[in-house]
Amino acid sequence: MMMMLRRNLFVLVFSLFACQQVVAVNPLIPAPPKISAASYLLIDAHSGEVLVEHNPDQPLPPASLTKMMTSYIATHELDKGNIKLEDQVRVSIKAWKTPGSRMFIREDTFVSLEDLLRGIIIQSGNDASVAIAEYIAGSEDAFAGLMNQHATRLGMKNSHFINATGLPGKDHYMSASDLAILARSIIVDHPDYYPIYAEKSFTYNKIRQPNRNKLLSRDNSVDGLKTGHTEAAGYCLVASAERDGMRLIAVVMSTSSEEARATETQKLLTYGFRFYETHKLYKANQQLNEARVWGGESDVLDLGVLKDLYITIPRGQHSALSASLDIDKHILAPVQQTSPFGMVSVKLNDQVIAQEPLVALQSVDQAGFFKRLWDQVVLFFLSLIS
């Protein structure tokens, strides 16, 4: 029976790929473009595959890219119900006096949280960043502690925050890899607010300011995220674009000018979309096969993956994909939902490019005494035969 299940699974996996028995042709992919930046990175947002990188883990001054974490925390608190877009936030003297780019809010006035969020994302307002930080955490210092906690939770290993704005500080830094993690989290964790990053301008107090991300006007596939600039950081940009269901995230840090950060980022995006493609192989909680359960109230267990499984491969290599499932030989009840009982492996030619645990899609309780005893006897004789 187990051999039959494995055989059926093998057929199922290949039917999902829609593969043909053809000889794979090695793709013609040029070397990545030369990028004039101290650090840069290009990843696929769905699969997490790194397509281009240079010094991706180097901690650097992030300037206003810091505000991505400020806005991420705000949307996180919104989704938790701790704050609301219509909340009226009082502007403190500190927020009003914060130097640098501004939303032009005034001391001792009340501004809606929704306007402040746009002031951060679109206008890169330092004053808006401090106002939201104080509203959420009581003070900017306390908010910086919250930023560091979220960075740890998200797996950002080369970042540390001392403020909500990105104004220069000795212990304030981020890496390109961490910025890609944060960008991906903004897009995936709080999608209802992500469209704000694509807005090309915002007017507050009769002052209209454009979004500093030039790619929003140059490339219709670009829909975010954030620019940054200080003398110490140079000109930085984190951008994301989506074409035909494939989403890329590009990070460039410490370029020479506003034009350079847009041009260098466009090079990365063009390269990624032209020479790679992304495929969604399996949906989360999709049944991939059934496995035999011994000693359980049910004899059958559905197996699948907990999250959508994406792969990013060179264009034209879909026919070179193969997959296999390795299922535990004996699965004994009780079984808890989401417990792992094997692995699905995806290969491109002979190289493993993705692996994901196979998990139980439902729980199976232990059967009564006589059913367990019978299954033990059957297992004993099967072990003798095998």
C-alpha positions as MATLAB code, in Angstrom:
seq = 'MMMMLRRNLFVLVFSLFACQQVVAVNPLIPAPPKISAASYLLIDAHSGEVLVEHNPDQPLPPASLTKMMTSYIATHELDKGNIKLEDQVRVSIKAWKTPGSRMFIREDTFVSLEDLLRGIIIQSGNDASVAIAEYIAGSEDAFAGLMNQHATRLGMKNSHFINATGLPGKDHYMSASDLAILARSIIVDHPDYYPIYAEKSFTYNKIRQPNRNKLLSRDNSVDGLKTGHTEAAGYCLVASAERDGMRLIAVVMSTSSEEARATETQKLLTYGFRFYETHKLYKANQQLNEARVWGGESDVLDLGVLKDLYITIPRGQHSALSASLDIDKHILAPVQQTSPFGMVSVKLNDQVIAQEPLVALQSVDQAGFFKRLWDQVVLFFLSLIS';
ca = [
       0.000    0.000    0.000;
       2.832    2.398    0.862;
       4.472    1.667   -2.497;
       1.204    2.519   -4.233;
       0.923    5.792   -2.293;
       4.476    6.756   -3.215;
       3.865    5.889   -6.879;
       0.665    7.952   -6.961;
       2.439   10.828   -5.278;
       5.238   10.765   -7.837;
       2.704   10.979  -10.665;
       0.806   13.780   -8.877;
       3.898   15.896   -8.406;
       4.885   15.651  -12.042;
       1.346   16.442  -13.177;
       1.493   19.598  -11.091;
       4.704   20.647  -12.820;
       3.280   19.736  -16.244;
       6.776   18.631  -17.160;
       7.770   16.912  -20.386;
      10.516   14.376  -20.847;
      12.902   16.613  -22.763;
      16.564   17.362  -22.482;
      17.071   20.657  -20.656;
      18.937   23.377  -22.475;
      21.318   25.470  -20.409;
      19.945   29.012  -20.284;
      21.949   31.906  -21.649;
      22.116   34.265  -18.671;
      24.667   37.088  -18.651;
      26.527   38.207  -15.584;
      24.528   40.645  -13.426;
      24.859   44.319  -14.324;
      27.515   46.405  -12.629;
      25.853   48.552   -9.992;
      27.424   51.751   -8.646;
      26.463   51.301   -5.006;
      28.250   50.275   -1.824;
      25.736   47.494   -1.219;
      22.863   46.086   -3.240;
      20.539   43.119   -3.457;
      17.836   41.713   -5.745;
      15.470   38.999   -4.495;
      12.228   37.384   -5.553;
       9.598   38.404   -3.031;
       7.663   35.121   -3.229;
      10.425   32.523   -3.175;
      13.045   34.570   -1.332;
      15.605   33.561   -3.968;
      18.604   35.906   -4.160;
      19.276   36.817   -7.798;
      21.980   39.485   -7.400;
      23.958   40.587   -4.353;
      26.952   42.658   -3.308;
      27.861   43.226    0.343;
      24.253   42.404    1.321;
      25.009   42.025    5.049;
      27.151   45.138    5.458;
      25.644   47.493    8.076;
      25.306   50.977    6.598;
      23.557   54.235    7.470;
      20.009   53.806    6.097;
      18.808   57.413    6.182;
      15.037   57.561    5.606;
      14.845   53.861    4.711;
      14.508   53.672    8.500;
      10.956   54.911    8.070;
      10.020   51.579    6.507;
      10.270   50.105   10.001;
       8.383   53.075   11.466;
       5.516   52.604    9.010;
       5.662   48.796    9.389;
       5.133   49.079   13.141;
       2.268   51.544   12.607;
       0.472   49.142   10.239;
       1.222   46.261   12.595;
      -0.487   48.134   15.424;
      -3.377   49.049   13.114;
      -3.966   45.417   12.175;
      -3.859   44.426   15.841;
      -6.568   46.997   16.578;
      -4.413   48.954   19.029;
      -4.723   52.151   16.975;
      -7.023   53.409   14.221;
      -6.518   55.468   11.078;
      -8.967   58.068   12.333;
      -7.107   58.553   15.641;
      -6.144   62.185   16.228;
      -2.485   62.499   17.200;
      -1.255   65.532   19.108;
       1.946   67.042   17.690;
       4.613   67.580   20.332;
       7.294   70.285   20.357;
       9.908   67.604   19.649;
       8.054   66.320   16.584;
       7.501   69.857   15.298;
      11.199   70.781   15.720;
      12.661   67.593   14.252;
      15.053   68.659   11.453;
      15.263   67.289    7.939;
      12.470   66.405    5.539;
       9.091   67.485    6.843;
       5.369   66.987    6.492;
       4.924   70.500    7.975;
       2.697   69.598   10.900;
       2.401   72.267   13.611;
       3.050   72.081   17.326;
       0.055   71.422   19.592;
      -2.287   70.571   16.713;
      -4.004   67.258   16.105;
      -3.342   65.260   12.935;
      -5.079   62.048   11.897;
      -2.952   58.940   12.057;
      -3.832   58.240    8.412;
      -2.363   61.588    7.338;
       0.756   60.945    9.418;
       1.207   57.543    7.796;
       1.105   59.140    4.346;
       3.401   61.876    5.604;
       5.954   59.210    6.521;
       5.672   56.998    3.440;
       5.159   59.581    0.685;
       6.664   62.805    2.049;
       9.331   61.116    4.214;
       8.415   63.466    7.049;
      10.704   63.287   10.062;
       8.147   65.275   12.024;
       5.427   62.745   11.163;
       7.722   59.860   12.134;
       8.382   61.283   15.579;
       4.682   62.074   16.103;
       3.650   58.482   15.330;
       6.514   57.070   17.400;
       5.427   59.084   20.429;
       1.774   58.131   19.905;
       2.507   54.410   19.745;
       5.243   54.051   22.368;
       5.099   57.244   24.476;
       8.522   58.489   23.370;
      10.844   58.124   20.413;
      13.410   56.307   22.568;
      10.830   53.727   23.617;
       9.731   53.376   19.996;
      13.331   52.707   18.939;
      13.362   49.828   21.417;
      10.202   48.511   19.767;
      11.856   48.822   16.361;
      14.752   46.665   17.544;
      12.352   44.049   18.922;
      10.545   43.826   15.586;
      13.886   43.608   13.768;
      14.834   40.603   15.899;
      11.424   38.988   15.332;
      11.727   39.404   11.563;
      15.257   37.979   11.457;
      17.023   41.254   10.633;
      20.504   40.429   11.946;
      22.450   43.510   10.857;
      20.166   46.350   11.917;
      19.939   48.574   14.951;
      17.747   51.620   15.521;
      18.122   54.623   17.794;
      15.399   56.781   16.233;
      12.284   56.622   14.055;
      13.551   58.918   11.291;
      16.945   57.745   10.080;
      18.771   60.884   11.159;
      22.463   59.935   11.504;
      23.629   58.194   14.647;
      26.592   56.003   15.569;
      24.509   52.974   16.493;
      21.878   53.398   13.780;
      22.349   51.083   10.794;
      20.703   48.568    8.468;
      21.885   46.139    5.792;
      20.535   45.495    2.292;
      19.494   41.969    3.316;
      17.578   43.302    6.295;
      15.876   45.939    4.177;
      14.742   43.226    1.757;
      13.336   41.240    4.688;
      11.510   44.325    5.914;
      10.168   45.191    2.452;
       8.877   41.646    2.030;
       7.205   41.836    5.447;
       5.528   45.149    4.594;
       4.088   43.637    1.423;
       3.045   40.272    2.880;
       2.123   41.020    6.503;
       0.023   44.160    5.989;
      -1.143   44.200    2.352;
      -4.077   46.552    2.975;
      -1.675   49.447    3.546;
       0.885   48.630    0.874;
      -0.883   50.663   -1.889;
       0.119   53.853   -0.025;
       3.730   53.230   -1.132;
       2.649   53.598   -4.772;
       0.998   57.002   -4.306;
       2.925   59.623   -6.273;
       2.149   62.654   -4.124;
       0.426   63.788   -0.937;
      -0.929   67.178    0.047;
      -1.134   68.292    3.667;
      -1.779   71.796    4.963;
      -2.051   72.925    1.316;
       1.540   71.808    0.691;
       1.872   69.199   -2.037;
       4.976   67.027   -1.990;
       5.869   64.347   -4.557;
       6.988   60.839   -3.743;
      10.791   60.838   -4.111;
      10.765   57.388   -5.742;
      11.257   58.315   -9.420;
      10.598   54.760  -10.580;
       6.900   55.154   -9.748;
       6.634   57.451  -12.763;
       9.089   55.639  -15.015;
       7.990   52.012  -14.611;
       4.322   51.053  -14.252;
       5.285   47.757  -12.598;
       6.964   49.554   -9.661;
       4.633   50.097   -6.693;
       6.954   50.976   -3.784;
       8.742   51.350   -1.461;
      11.053   54.081   -0.031;
      13.941   56.436   -0.708;
      16.573   57.753    1.669;
      19.366   60.310    1.688;
      21.815   61.842    4.114;
      25.428   62.860    3.605;
      26.570   59.785    5.527;
      24.221   57.336    3.777;
      24.371   58.685    0.237;
      21.317   58.106   -1.938;
      19.412   54.884   -1.173;
      16.339   53.164   -2.549;
      14.266   50.078   -1.812;
      11.920   49.316   -4.708;
       9.463   46.566   -5.515;
       7.847   45.723   -8.836;
       5.428   43.060  -10.080;
       5.093   41.691  -13.607;
       2.947   38.715  -14.598;
       2.690   37.504  -11.012;
       6.432   37.726  -10.349;
       7.434   40.261   -7.690;
      11.004   41.462   -7.202;
      12.535   43.561   -4.438;
      15.666   45.621   -5.166;
      17.816   47.419   -2.610;
      20.607   49.877   -3.438;
      22.566   51.715   -0.744;
      25.020   54.603   -0.927;
      24.761   55.721   -4.554;
      26.019   59.096   -5.733;
      22.807   60.934   -6.617;
      19.023   60.850   -6.739;
      19.197   59.918  -10.417;
      21.813   57.221   -9.792;
      19.737   55.377   -7.207;
      16.815   55.188   -9.648;
      18.983   54.131  -12.595;
      20.894   51.466  -10.674;
      17.699   50.044   -9.210;
      16.119   49.873  -12.667;
      19.125   47.877  -13.886;
      18.533   45.263  -11.204;
      14.797   44.986  -11.848;
      15.247   44.732  -15.621;
      17.840   41.975  -15.213;
      15.666   39.967  -12.834;
      12.492   40.105  -14.890;
      14.277   39.414  -18.185;
      16.264   36.348  -17.175;
      14.268   34.672  -14.374;
      10.750   33.397  -13.781;
       8.864   32.360  -10.655;
       6.409   29.486  -10.343;
       3.959   28.661   -7.588;
       4.129   24.874   -7.281;
       1.848   24.145   -4.329;
      -0.680   26.046   -2.281;
      -0.616   26.104    1.488;
      -2.720   23.291    2.978;
      -3.191   21.683   -0.447;
      -3.400   17.881   -0.201;
      -0.422   16.409   -2.025;
      -1.053   12.808   -1.044;
      -2.449   10.446    1.577;
      -0.403    8.394    4.005;
      -1.323    5.326    6.056;
      -1.800    5.941    9.774;
      -1.426    3.028   12.172;
      -3.359    2.791   15.424;
      -5.596    5.744   14.674;
      -9.330    6.358   14.501;
      -8.682    7.104   10.822;
      -6.385    5.030    8.624;
      -5.651    7.925    6.278;
      -3.698   11.158    6.784;
      -3.601   14.025    4.301;
      -0.144   15.510    3.754;
       0.740   18.921    2.358;
       2.810   22.053    2.958;
       2.097   24.813    5.463;
       2.913   27.708    3.143;
       2.755   28.371   -0.576;
       5.816   26.869   -2.255;
       7.417   29.113   -4.885;
      10.573   28.601   -6.911;
      12.550   31.067   -9.009;
      14.485   29.617  -11.943;
      16.183   30.802  -15.143;
      13.673   31.502  -17.887;
      12.846   28.537  -20.113;
      13.916   25.886  -17.585;
      10.490   24.758  -16.408;
      10.826   21.439  -18.236;
      14.017   20.650  -16.305;
      12.162   20.566  -12.970;
      11.579   17.359  -11.060;
      10.197   16.646   -7.621;
      10.093   13.853   -5.078;
       8.471   13.233   -1.731;
      10.106   11.374    1.106;
       7.393   10.202    3.532;
       8.008    8.638    6.940;
       7.729    4.859    6.649;
       5.473    4.304    9.670;
       3.126    7.025   10.981;
       1.628    6.149   14.350;
      -1.394    7.786   15.993;
      -1.991   10.101   17.709;
      -1.082   12.671   15.050;
      -1.149   16.393   15.665;
      -2.075   18.730   12.820;
       0.998   20.458   11.256;
       3.392   17.761   12.583;
       6.070   16.932    9.950;
       6.124   13.476    8.350;
       8.486   13.908    5.446;
       9.905   16.325    2.920;
       9.133   17.522   -0.593;
      12.235   18.264   -2.654;
      12.345   20.151   -5.943;
      15.287   19.820   -8.322;
      16.410   21.790  -11.340;
      18.323   19.237  -13.367;
      20.305   17.499  -10.584;
      20.435   20.386   -8.128;
      18.016   20.697   -5.204;
      16.595   24.222   -5.330;
      13.781   23.966   -2.766;
      12.752   21.782    0.143;
       9.693   22.040    2.336;
       8.442   19.814    5.183;
       5.406   17.634    4.497;
       2.996   18.072    7.370;
      -0.246   16.569    8.592;
      -3.184   18.600    7.355;
      -5.440   17.268   10.124;
      -5.160   15.567   13.499;
      -5.784   11.848   13.965;
      -6.736   10.591   17.420;
      -5.551    7.295   18.781;
      -7.938    4.385   18.205;
      -9.327    2.016   20.827;
      -7.372   -0.896   22.261;
      -8.438   -3.610   19.787;
      -7.838   -1.399   16.714;
      -4.358   -0.514   17.977;
      -3.628   -4.162   18.709;
      -4.738   -5.243   15.226;
      -2.610   -2.579   13.534;
       0.410   -3.697   15.594;
      -0.079   -7.263   14.353;
      -0.373   -6.105   10.734;
       2.727   -3.950   11.078;
       4.639   -6.917   12.512;
       3.863   -9.133    9.528;
       4.559   -6.322    7.057;
       7.981   -5.851    8.615;
       8.667   -9.592    8.144;
       7.615   -9.404    4.489;
       9.669   -6.309    3.785;
];
